[in-house]
Amino acid sequence: MRRMPRLALGAGALALAVAAGLAGCAAAGAGTGTNSSPAVSAPTDAAPATITVFAAASLTDAFDELARQYEHAHPNVDVVLNSGGSAALAQQVVEGAPADVFASAAEGPMQTLVDAGLATDPAVFATNTLQLAVPAGNRAGVTGLADLARAELRIALCDESVPCGAASAKLLAQARVTASPDTLESDVRAVLTKVSLGEVDAALVYRTDVLAAGDAVEGIDVPGAASVVNRYPIAALDGAPDAAAGFVAFVTGPAGRAVLAEAGFGAP
Amino acid sequence: MTAVAVLALAVLVLPLVALVARAPWAELPELLARESVLQALVLSFVTATAATGLCLVLGVPLATLLARAADWPTVPRRLLRAAVTVPLVLPPVVGGIALLMLLGRRGLVGSVLEDWFGVTVPFTSGAVVLAQVFVSLPFLVFAVEGALRSADRRTEGAAATLGASRWQVFRHVTLPLVAPGVAAGAVLCFSRALGEFGATITFAGSLPGVTRTLPIASYLAMQSDPDEAVALALLLLAVSVAVLLGLRDRWLPGVRG
């Protein structure tokens, strides 16, 4: 399994744009194409295949493990993982990024792909809820959501354009807390990093992120979190090789379930 | 040969052509009048101006030192030059991480600032300016150093023999001589600061009105509202072009037509 360097996408897009321009079809409507890039569209049957999986940032560790297990069971398949904010990933796919599977942290970004005619029948495969995350030691003495309103604390939240941010906003509104964030990050792992580095006193992330961060981060359960549930859909994108559907079946099947449960995700 | 040159030109120009072609021109006034856009615009201008000012104050003396170092032994001279060059070739994100390691709450200096003075630097507009200074200072230093090296040093010597103090020589002889270089450096510095993204988002974070500059706003908008992202990108493009066009004949030999 390889991790796809994010830059490769940009460089590839530039090369494509130039090539398209040289071929005489510059600009006009470019970009809203399909996801079937010749570079990754895989050969048929059991021939070696590469599938590119775009997964929500919160799925990073679980999908690392899932990809490893899937590759072990299917030696002819190479799974390339690209993780990031669900909204950004969905947008990249709409703009023609060569993804075969999309796993989102909420139904909104997946709907973007369904609406664009790039995915059909996504299946919800996991759920997640939020938790307060504080650096090990909790020097600021954070105990609950109300602490997020303390102006003297450094607070990180997800931007509302990404699923964890939308869920955070909902949770805060429900608890009638007006948070005073110092930064609004574009994916949940960027928020988590700020906590594990100790740069912020508290943040809202998924409980799975707190688990993944190990000893550097402490999680604090907050009342009401159970009612703000993120549902994670996955789909093989239209035109993807068969192995993509195979990977989706693996993730939604018992083996995938086990890995996800281990990482702290709830059942759909 | 020519074909390759045309290809090279295409690499440079076509993406910008596409940006302009895909721009939502009809909605542009509405998009640019949004509060989020105006906030980012004001923040970007204020921070980039502050960064340019800081670069001038810090960079001109450093350039003078660098120009004088021509007479130094090889090793310290090369070390000095390397220290100024590194931020120029370093990926800005690395600069952001480095700044965080220095000035973050658990950083080398940041932990002292926090414990003794209760000051935290990251996530402030000041952090945005620092990130911009880090990436843009070399532009100013090298522009000024180039001007200093090509200036006729004999006039300085003449002023000194006529009894001028070192400060007077610098203020009344050296500075006017290198003014075009300083101005060119300041323009490059401002443009680079305005476009700064990687170090800023890593070190300063992203909060509307405080640290979310135009490039960061544009990047984030791309996730939820591509039209706004394109509008912001156009705005940055327009500013860059305006800066270059406005000063091309006077101070930037590289773009003289």
Interface residues (C-beta under 8 A of the other chain):
Chain A: L14 A17 V18 G21 L22 A26 A27 A28 A30 G31 G85 A87 A88 Q91 R154 A156 D159 S161 V162 P181 D182 T183 L184 E185 S186 K194 L197 G198 E199 V200
Chain B: L7 A10 V11 L14 P15 V17 A18 A21 R22 L100 G104 R105 R106 T120 P122 F123 A204 G205 S206 L207 P208 V210 T211 R212 Y219 L220 M222 Q223 S224 P226
